[in-house]
Amino acid sequence: MSDDFLSLSRDKWRELPAGGEILGRTFSGDLLELDDASLIAQWRVMNDAAQIPDVRGWFHCLYSDLFAGRHVVEVGSGFGFDGIHFLAQGAHWTFSDLVLDNLNLVRRVVDFLGLGERASYLQVENERSFSGLKGERADAIWAIGSLHHAPFDIARTETLDLLRHLKTGGRWIELTYPYERWLREGSLPFSEFGKRTDGERTPWAEWYDLEKVKRRLFPSRTTTILDFTTGGGNFGWVDLRIGEINPDMRSSPEIGLMDYPAIAMNKASLKTSAKEWRLVCPNRIWWYGMSIDLKAAMQKLGPRPFPGLSYAVDLELDVQIGSVGVVLAGDHVDDFVGRERVLDARPSAHRVTVMTYDDAEPVQLLVRNTMHGVASQVRIRSATLRFAA
Ligand SMILES: C[S@@+](CC[C@H](N)C(=O)[O-])C[C@H]1O[C@@H](n2cnc3c(N)ncnc32)[C@H](O)[C@@H]1O
């Protein structure tokens, strides 16, 4: 199944973004037919367009020193604009790609520029290809617009193999398509979203936010270095330091909470069904509006498979008026066992994850009013309990 998907992808990615946001797309096979001088001239035109500060210039500047003398594995290197830049600045770089022509093209440019000594290449033939990475573990994994083009399960399999080849304390850096972009562009199924973002033949594009990237890396421990939106709101940038690497837990249970009893507090108005919880909070800042008892769900989730894991609840919700806080707590409402997330009203949905501090166990999920003088309103459309690292 995943092999079929990856062959479809391979057919798409013979054609690549040709640098910057102005040159459209080019087939690597067409460039390979050129003689060396014409090939390099054409690659330089594309590379110049890609290097402008607003496109790649800022991150080339940010990471050049960090990568000098270090080994980086790139997932989906395309025309090699990033890897060749960092090679020239002293990095050791492993280019990987689904498409052999893409790799052959990069190899010709790298050799022509005399940078071949610190370069290596891996063709992604199937979802387990990264298990074949050899040699010392890498200092960083670099995935710029690649892994979000595969369904989550395939990308997770690739991710777990890549993690095995990353040093403890190494970096995981990804460019993604944000959730908000997906909402803005029509909330399409991922098989259709790719056509909107990258053209007709694109088999898949999936939104990511920080928490979803971390779920793909689960149960490795991470520290968030950067998490922001760039490219006029079209791209997400996630840079994580990977702590303890424990990629052996392949799946992790999740418990849907919408069937569990939600109780109104402080005379809030609460309407519940299996599809949504509609809450109108009390008209006083900090007053609680609802509580979901998590004891039965925690029992169903079972004990922590290994020490050090936290608990997380992922929520999808529409804040229609005002502002609400969502937080995990112990028996008493003021006994927060994780950080509260405060969400303001906006036209599109929020996705948010609330987590416990390290050893804490949540007893309830609370929602409260966090805006002065307004009875904030929220519609919660999904809530899921799971382990998090
Ligand atoms: C949009 S292009 C980006 C290329 C390059 N990273 C850049 O920034 O220009 C996507 C690249 O990811 C590769 N790719 C797509 N799906 C992949 C997967 N599941 N595993 C590894 N590479 C993949 C494609 O072959 C292609 O080179």
The ligand as an ORCA input file, in Angstrom:
! r2SCAN-3c Opt
* xyz 0 1
  C       8.188     20.271     -2.620
  S       9.605     19.305     -2.936
  C      10.773     20.113     -1.872
  C      12.190     19.919     -2.309
  C      13.238     20.629     -1.450
  N      13.231     20.196     -0.074
  C      13.054     22.117     -1.517
  O      12.905     22.731     -0.467
  O      13.073     22.647     -2.623
  C       9.276     17.801     -2.103
  C      10.440     16.833     -2.115
  O      10.211     15.837     -1.132
  C      10.419     14.560     -1.672
  N       9.475     13.663     -0.969
  C       8.121     13.659     -1.080
  N       7.597     12.720     -0.279
  C       8.627     12.141      0.374
  C       8.723     11.112      1.327
  N       7.647     10.474      1.791
  N       9.952     10.759      1.775
  C      11.061     11.394      1.325
  N      11.032     12.377      0.407
  C       9.837     12.747     -0.072
  C      10.152     14.690     -3.141
  O      10.833     13.707     -3.898
  C      10.639     16.108     -3.419
  O      11.996     16.147     -3.743
*
